[in-house]
Amino acid sequence: MAVNMSDIHEHMKVVGSDGKHVGTVDHVEGDRIKLSKSDPAAHGKHQYIEKSAIHTIKNGEVCLSQKAEEAKSRFH
């Protein structure tokens, strides 16, 4: 199932495949999500999640295809 980036909105939670918190959506920039830097998981910096890392959107959350810790290790 293809993810429609227009279904992703500000303040949505982003969770890993393990259901653990990764961040909160600030907004969408093209084919990636910019996470809010005010979320404790972001360590005071805007972090980005690529569209290819998104598995699905369900129950108002963006669910990633990898576990939370793996997703966070890719922050740059």
N, CA, C and O atoms as a GROMACS GRO file, in nm:
protein
  304
    1MET      N    1   0.084  -0.117   0.000
    1MET     CA    2   0.000   0.000   0.000
    1MET      C    3   0.089   0.124   0.000
    1MET      O    4   0.178   0.139   0.085
    2ALA      N    5   0.065   0.212  -0.096
    2ALA     CA    6   0.143   0.336  -0.105
    2ALA      C    7   0.094   0.437  -0.003
    2ALA      O    8  -0.026   0.449   0.023
    3VAL      N    9   0.188   0.508   0.055
    3VAL     CA   10   0.156   0.611   0.154
    3VAL      C   11   0.130   0.741   0.080
    3VAL      O   12   0.207   0.781  -0.006
    4ASN      N   13   0.021   0.806   0.116
    4ASN     CA   14  -0.012   0.936   0.059
    4ASN      C   15   0.036   1.042   0.158
    4ASN      O   16  -0.019   1.054   0.268
    5MET      N   17   0.136   1.118   0.119
    5MET     CA   18   0.194   1.217   0.210
    5MET      C   19   0.094   1.324   0.251
    5MET      O   20   0.110   1.387   0.355
    6SER      N   21  -0.010   1.345   0.171
    6SER     CA   22  -0.111   1.446   0.207
    6SER      C   23  -0.199   1.401   0.323
    6SER      O   24  -0.275   1.480   0.378
    7ASP      N   25  -0.188   1.273   0.362
    7ASP     CA   26  -0.261   1.221   0.478
    7ASP      C   27  -0.186   1.247   0.609
    7ASP      O   28  -0.239   1.219   0.717
    8ILE      N   29  -0.066   1.301   0.600
    8ILE     CA   30   0.015   1.328   0.718
    8ILE      C   31  -0.001   1.475   0.757
    8ILE      O   32   0.015   1.564   0.674
    9HIS      N   33  -0.034   1.497   0.883
    9HIS     CA   34  -0.064   1.632   0.929
    9HIS      C   35   0.019   1.669   1.052
    9HIS      O   36   0.072   1.583   1.123
   10GLU      N   37   0.029   1.799   1.075
   10GLU     CA   38   0.099   1.854   1.191
   10GLU      C   39   0.047   1.792   1.320
   10GLU      O   40  -0.073   1.769   1.334
   11HIS      N   41   0.136   1.765   1.411
   11HIS     CA   42   0.109   1.710   1.545
   11HIS      C   43   0.077   1.560   1.547
   11HIS      O   44   0.046   1.506   1.654
   12MET      N   45   0.083   1.491   1.432
   12MET     CA   46   0.063   1.346   1.434
   12MET      C   47   0.183   1.281   1.501
   12MET      O   48   0.296   1.329   1.486
   13LYS      N   49   0.160   1.173   1.575
   13LYS     CA   50   0.269   1.097   1.635
   13LYS      C   51   0.334   1.009   1.529
   13LYS      O   52   0.267   0.959   1.438
   14VAL      N   53   0.464   0.992   1.542
   14VAL     CA   54   0.539   0.900   1.456
   14VAL      C   55   0.592   0.790   1.547
   14VAL      O   56   0.659   0.817   1.646
   15VAL      N   57   0.560   0.665   1.512
   15VAL     CA   58   0.601   0.551   1.594
   15VAL      C   59   0.676   0.449   1.509
   15VAL      O   60   0.654   0.437   1.388
   16GLY      N   61   0.764   0.375   1.575
   16GLY     CA   62   0.836   0.268   1.509
   16GLY      C   63   0.748   0.145   1.492
   16GLY      O   64   0.634   0.143   1.541
   17SER      N   65   0.798   0.044   1.425
   17SER     CA   66   0.724  -0.080   1.405
   17SER      C   67   0.697  -0.152   1.536
   17SER      O   68   0.610  -0.239   1.544
   18ASP      N   69   0.772  -0.114   1.640
   18ASP     CA   70   0.753  -0.171   1.773
   18ASP      C   71   0.652  -0.090   1.855
   18ASP      O   72   0.626  -0.123   1.971
   19GLY      N   73   0.593   0.015   1.795
   19GLY     CA   74   0.493   0.096   1.863
   19GLY      C   75   0.551   0.204   1.953
   19GLY      O   76   0.476   0.278   2.017
   20LYS      N   77   0.684   0.214   1.958
   20LYS     CA   78   0.748   0.313   2.045
   20LYS      C   79   0.760   0.448   1.974
   20LYS      O   80   0.773   0.454   1.852
   21HIS      N   81   0.756   0.554   2.052
   21HIS     CA   82   0.757   0.691   2.003
   21HIS      C   83   0.888   0.727   1.934
   21HIS      O   84   0.996   0.700   1.985
   22VAL      N   85   0.876   0.790   1.816
   22VAL     CA   86   0.992   0.838   1.742
   22VAL      C   87   0.993   0.991   1.738
   22VAL      O   88   1.099   1.054   1.747
   23GLY      N   89   0.874   1.051   1.725
   23GLY     CA   90   0.867   1.196   1.718
   23GLY      C   91   0.726   1.243   1.689
   23GLY      O   92   0.631   1.165   1.691
   24THR      N   93   0.715   1.373   1.663
   24THR     CA   94   0.588   1.436   1.631
   24THR      C   95   0.605   1.516   1.502
   24THR      O   96   0.704   1.588   1.486
   25VAL      N   97   0.509   1.505   1.412
   25VAL     CA   98   0.518   1.573   1.283
   25VAL      C   99   0.511   1.724   1.302
   25VAL      O  100   0.420   1.776   1.368
   26ASP      N  101   0.608   1.794   1.245
   26ASP     CA  102   0.603   1.940   1.235
   26ASP      C  103   0.530   1.973   1.104
   26ASP      O  104   0.430   2.045   1.104
   27HIS      N  105   0.581   1.920   0.993
   27HIS     CA  106   0.513   1.931   0.864
   27HIS      C  107   0.582   1.840   0.762
   27HIS      O  108   0.686   1.782   0.789
   28VAL      N  109   0.519   1.831   0.645
   28VAL     CA  110   0.573   1.749   0.537
   28VAL      C  111   0.649   1.840   0.442
   28VAL      O  112   0.601   1.948   0.406
   29GLU      N  113   0.768   1.798   0.402
   29GLU     CA  114   0.849   1.868   0.303
   29GLU      C  115   0.875   1.772   0.188
   29GLU      O  116   0.967   1.691   0.194
   30GLY      N  117   0.797   1.781   0.084
   30GLY     CA  118   0.814   1.693  -0.031
   30GLY      C  119   0.789   1.548   0.007
   30GLY      O  120   0.678   1.512   0.047
   31ASP      N  121   0.893   1.464  -0.006
   31ASP     CA  122   0.882   1.322   0.025
   31ASP      C  123   0.944   1.286   0.160
   31ASP      O  124   0.993   1.175   0.178
   32ARG      N  125   0.940   1.381   0.253
   32ARG     CA  126   0.989   1.350   0.387
   32ARG      C  127   0.910   1.428   0.491
   32ARG      O  128   0.847   1.530   0.462
   33ILE      N  129   0.914   1.376   0.613
   33ILE     CA  130   0.847   1.439   0.726
   33ILE      C  131   0.952   1.513   0.807
   33ILE      O  132   1.058   1.458   0.838
   34LYS      N  133   0.922   1.636   0.840
   34LYS     CA  134   1.006   1.712   0.931
   34LYS      C  135   0.944   1.698   1.069
   34LYS      O  136   0.827   1.731   1.089
   35LEU      N  137   1.022   1.648   1.163
   35LEU     CA  138   0.972   1.628   1.299
   35LEU      C  139   0.992   1.755   1.382
   35LEU      O  140   1.087   1.831   1.360
   36SER      N  141   0.904   1.775   1.475
   36SER     CA  142   0.909   1.892   1.562
   36SER      C  143   1.032   1.887   1.652
   36SER      O  144   1.058   1.785   1.717
   37LYS      N  145   1.107   1.996   1.656
   37LYS     CA  146   1.226   1.999   1.742
   37LYS      C  147   1.189   2.012   1.889
   37LYS      O  148   1.273   1.989   1.976
   38SER      N  149   1.064   2.049   1.919
   38SER     CA  150   1.022   2.062   2.059
   38SER      C  151   0.987   1.927   2.122
   38SER      O  152   0.968   1.918   2.243
   39ASP      N  153   0.977   1.821   2.039
   39ASP     CA  154   0.951   1.688   2.092
   39ASP      C  155   1.078   1.639   2.163
   39ASP      O  156   1.187   1.650   2.106
   40PRO      N  157   1.067   1.586   2.284
   40PRO     CA  158   1.186   1.539   2.357
   40PRO      C  159   1.272   1.440   2.278
   40PRO      O  160   1.393   1.437   2.296
   41ALA      N  161   1.210   1.360   2.193
   41ALA     CA  162   1.286   1.260   2.116
   41ALA      C  163   1.377   1.325   2.011
   41ALA      O  164   1.470   1.261   1.963
   42ALA      N  165   1.350   1.451   1.977
   42ALA     CA  166   1.427   1.519   1.873
   42ALA      C  167   1.554   1.585   1.926
   42ALA      O  168   1.637   1.631   1.847
   43HIS      N  169   1.570   1.592   2.057
   43HIS     CA  170   1.689   1.650   2.119
   43HIS      C  171   1.713   1.795   2.075
   43HIS      O  172   1.827   1.837   2.057
   44GLY      N  173   1.603   1.870   2.058
   44GLY     CA  174   1.614   2.012   2.027
   44GLY      C  175   1.647   2.046   1.883
   44GLY      O  176   1.676   2.162   1.853
   45LYS      N  177   1.643   1.948   1.794
   45LYS     CA  178   1.673   1.971   1.652
   45LYS      C  179   1.562   1.912   1.566
   45LYS      O  180   1.500   1.812   1.602
   46HIS      N  181   1.539   1.977   1.451
   46HIS     CA  182   1.446   1.919   1.356
   46HIS      C  183   1.511   1.792   1.299
   46HIS      O  184   1.626   1.795   1.256
   47GLN      N  185   1.437   1.684   1.299
   47GLN     CA  186   1.484   1.558   1.242
   47GLN      C  187   1.393   1.525   1.123
   47GLN      O  188   1.281   1.577   1.114
   48TYR      N  189   1.439   1.440   1.034
   48TYR     CA  190   1.363   1.408   0.913
   48TYR      C  191   1.345   1.258   0.897
   48TYR      O  192   1.434   1.178   0.929
   49ILE      N  193   1.229   1.222   0.847
   49ILE     CA  194   1.197   1.082   0.815
   49ILE      C  195   1.162   1.077   0.666
   49ILE      O  196   1.074   1.150   0.621
   50GLU      N  197   1.229   0.993   0.592
   50GLU     CA  198   1.202   0.978   0.449
   50GLU      C  199   1.073   0.898   0.427
   50GLU      O  200   1.038   0.812   0.507
   51LYS      N  201   1.005   0.928   0.318
   51LYS     CA  202   0.881   0.857   0.283
   51LYS      C  203   0.904   0.706   0.276
   51LYS      O  204   0.817   0.628   0.314
   52SER      N  205   1.020   0.665   0.227
   52SER     CA  206   1.050   0.522   0.212
   52SER      C  207   1.050   0.448   0.347
   52SER      O  208   1.038   0.325   0.349
   53ALA      N  209   1.065   0.521   0.458
   53ALA     CA  210   1.067   0.459   0.591
   53ALA      C  211   0.927   0.442   0.650
   53ALA      O  212   0.910   0.377   0.753
   54ILE      N  213   0.826   0.500   0.583
   54ILE     CA  214   0.689   0.495   0.636
   54ILE      C  215   0.621   0.367   0.588
   54ILE      O  216   0.616   0.339   0.468
   55HIS      N  217   0.569   0.290   0.683
   55HIS     CA  218   0.497   0.167   0.650
   55HIS      C  219   0.350   0.196   0.622
   55HIS      O  220   0.296   0.153   0.520
   56THR      N  221   0.286   0.268   0.712
   56THR     CA  222   0.143   0.297   0.697
   56THR      C  223   0.104   0.414   0.787
   56THR      O  224   0.182   0.460   0.870
   57ILE      N  225  -0.016   0.460   0.768
   57ILE     CA  226  -0.076   0.561   0.855
   57ILE      C  227  -0.203   0.498   0.909
   57ILE      O  228  -0.293   0.464   0.832
   58LYS      N  229  -0.210   0.482   1.043
   58LYS     CA  230  -0.331   0.424   1.100
   58LYS      C  231  -0.355   0.480   1.239
   58LYS      O  232  -0.262   0.514   1.312
   59ASN      N  233  -0.481   0.489   1.273
   59ASN     CA  234  -0.522   0.542   1.403
   59ASN      C  235  -0.460   0.679   1.433
   59ASN      O  236  -0.429   0.710   1.548
   60GLY      N  237  -0.444   0.760   1.329
   60GLY     CA  238  -0.390   0.894   1.348
   60GLY      C  239  -0.241   0.899   1.375
   60GLY      O  240  -0.190   1.002   1.420
   61GLU      N  241  -0.170   0.790   1.348
   61GLU     CA  242  -0.026   0.784   1.370
   61GLU      C  243   0.046   0.742   1.242
   61GLU      O  244  -0.006   0.666   1.161
   62VAL      N  245   0.167   0.794   1.227
   62VAL     CA  246   0.254   0.752   1.118
   62VAL      C  247   0.336   0.635   1.170
   62VAL      O  248   0.412   0.651   1.266
   63CYS      N  249   0.321   0.519   1.109
   63CYS     CA  250   0.390   0.398   1.154
   63CYS      C  251   0.505   0.367   1.058
   63CYS      O  252   0.485   0.355   0.937
   64LEU      N  253   0.624   0.354   1.113
   64LEU     CA  254   0.743   0.329   1.033
   64LEU      C  255   0.766   0.180   1.012
   64LEU      O  256   0.709   0.095   1.081
   65SER      N  257   0.851   0.149   0.915
   65SER     CA  258   0.880   0.009   0.884
   65SER      C  259   0.995  -0.046   0.970
   65SER      O  260   1.023  -0.165   0.965
   66GLN      N  261   1.060   0.040   1.048
   66GLN     CA  262   1.166  -0.007   1.138
   66GLN      C  263   1.134   0.030   1.282
   66GLN      O  264   1.049   0.115   1.308
   67LYS      N  265   1.202  -0.035   1.374
   67LYS     CA  266   1.181  -0.008   1.515
   67LYS      C  267   1.224   0.135   1.547
   67LYS      O  268   1.304   0.194   1.474
   68ALA      N  269   1.171   0.189   1.655
   68ALA     CA  270   1.197   0.328   1.695
   68ALA      C  271   1.346   0.358   1.708
   68ALA      O  272   1.394   0.458   1.656
   69GLU      N  273   1.419   0.272   1.776
   69GLU     CA  274   1.563   0.298   1.798
   69GLU      C  275   1.640   0.301   1.665
   69GLU      O  276   1.731   0.382   1.648
   70GLU      N  277   1.603   0.214   1.572
   70GLU     CA  278   1.669   0.213   1.441
   70GLU      C  279   1.638   0.344   1.366
   70GLU      O  280   1.726   0.404   1.305
   71ALA      N  281   1.511   0.387   1.372
   71ALA     CA  282   1.473   0.512   1.305
   71ALA      C  283   1.549   0.630   1.364
   71ALA      O  284   1.598   0.716   1.290
   72LYS      N  285   1.560   0.635   1.496
   72LYS     CA  286   1.630   0.745   1.563
   72LYS      C  287   1.780   0.744   1.531
   72LYS      O  288   1.843   0.850   1.528
   73SER      N  289   1.835   0.626   1.506
   73SER     CA  290   1.978   0.619   1.475
   73SER      C  291   2.007   0.678   1.336
   73SER      O  292   2.123   0.706   1.304
   74ARG      N  293   1.903   0.697   1.256
   74ARG     CA  294   1.920   0.753   1.122
   74ARG      C  295   1.901   0.905   1.120
   74ARG      O  296   1.919   0.967   1.016
   75PHE      N  297   1.866   0.964   1.233
   75PHE     CA  298   1.852   1.109   1.240
   75PHE      C  299   1.984   1.174   1.206
   75PHE      O  300   2.090   1.128   1.248
   76HIS      N  301   1.977   1.282   1.128
   76HIS     CA  302   2.099   1.355   1.092
   76HIS      C  303   2.068   1.500   1.072
   76HIS      O  304   2.158   1.579   1.041
   0.00000   0.00000   0.00000
